[in-house]
Amino acid sequence: MNDLATPYLTLGAILFCVGLYGALTKRNAVIVLLSIELMLNAVNLNLVAFAKLGHQPSLQGQIFSLFNMTVAASEVAVGIAILIALFRNRGTVDVTEMDSLNK
């Protein structure tokens, strides 16, 4: 690994840590969903950095990153639909009150 990839990997690690912190500590479901997206984008950044600046540069990381973005977009669509349905039924987006499967 050359030194050109280090800033990208550092930025990816910082983004992932910020997203992980938001997903674990925030109670608003929309913020949790955005934090998960931030973590997915950090993974995409690392995939592109390894694909472009790794020992054997290839397109596999970039293609996998595009696949990951597609999955993330569909995850957001389903997640927002679930959140809207939960908000209509309960009137809140607090994740601590979304425990209907536990009862």
Contacts in CASP RR format, 6 or more apart in sequence:
PFRMAT RR
TARGET T0000
AUTHOR 0000-0000-0000
METHOD contacts of the structure
MODEL  1
MNDLATPYLTLGAILFCVGLYGALTKRNAVIVLLSIELMLNAVNLNLVAF
AKLGHQPSLQGQIFSLFNMTVAASEVAVGIAILIALFRNRGTVDVTEMDS
LNK
1 53 0 8 1.000
1 54 0 8 1.000
1 55 0 8 1.000
2 53 0 8 1.000
2 54 0 8 1.000
4 53 0 8 1.000
5 49 0 8 1.000
5 50 0 8 1.000
5 52 0 8 1.000
5 53 0 8 1.000
5 54 0 8 1.000
8 45 0 8 1.000
8 46 0 8 1.000
8 48 0 8 1.000
8 49 0 8 1.000
8 53 0 8 1.000
9 46 0 8 1.000
9 49 0 8 1.000
11 42 0 8 1.000
11 45 0 8 1.000
12 42 0 8 1.000
12 45 0 8 1.000
12 46 0 8 1.000
13 42 0 8 1.000
14 42 0 8 1.000
15 38 0 8 1.000
15 39 0 8 1.000
15 41 0 8 1.000
15 42 0 8 1.000
15 45 0 8 1.000
16 38 0 8 1.000
16 39 0 8 1.000
16 42 0 8 1.000
16 43 0 8 1.000
18 35 0 8 1.000
18 38 0 8 1.000
19 35 0 8 1.000
19 36 0 8 1.000
19 38 0 8 1.000
19 39 0 8 1.000
19 42 0 8 1.000
20 35 0 8 1.000
20 39 0 8 1.000
21 35 0 8 1.000
22 31 0 8 1.000
22 32 0 8 1.000
22 35 0 8 1.000
23 32 0 8 1.000
23 35 0 8 1.000
23 36 0 8 1.000
23 39 0 8 1.000
26 32 0 8 1.000
26 35 0 8 1.000
26 95 0 8 1.000
27 94 0 8 1.000
27 95 0 8 1.000
27 96 0 8 1.000
28 93 0 8 1.000
28 94 0 8 1.000
28 95 0 8 1.000
29 83 0 8 1.000
29 86 0 8 1.000
29 93 0 8 1.000
29 94 0 8 1.000
29 95 0 8 1.000
29 98 0 8 1.000
30 83 0 8 1.000
30 93 0 8 1.000
32 95 0 8 1.000
33 76 0 8 1.000
33 79 0 8 1.000
33 80 0 8 1.000
33 83 0 8 1.000
36 75 0 8 1.000
37 72 0 8 1.000
37 76 0 8 1.000
40 68 0 8 1.000
40 69 0 8 1.000
40 72 0 8 1.000
41 72 0 8 1.000
43 68 0 8 1.000
44 65 0 8 1.000
44 68 0 8 1.000
44 69 0 8 1.000
47 61 0 8 1.000
47 62 0 8 1.000
47 64 0 8 1.000
47 65 0 8 1.000
47 68 0 8 1.000
48 61 0 8 1.000
48 62 0 8 1.000
48 65 0 8 1.000
50 61 0 8 1.000
51 57 0 8 1.000
51 58 0 8 1.000
51 59 0 8 1.000
51 60 0 8 1.000
51 61 0 8 1.000
51 62 0 8 1.000
51 65 0 8 1.000
52 62 0 8 1.000
83 93 0 8 1.000
86 93 0 8 1.000
86 98 0 8 1.000
87 93 0 8 1.000
90 97 0 8 1.000
90 98 0 8 1.000
END
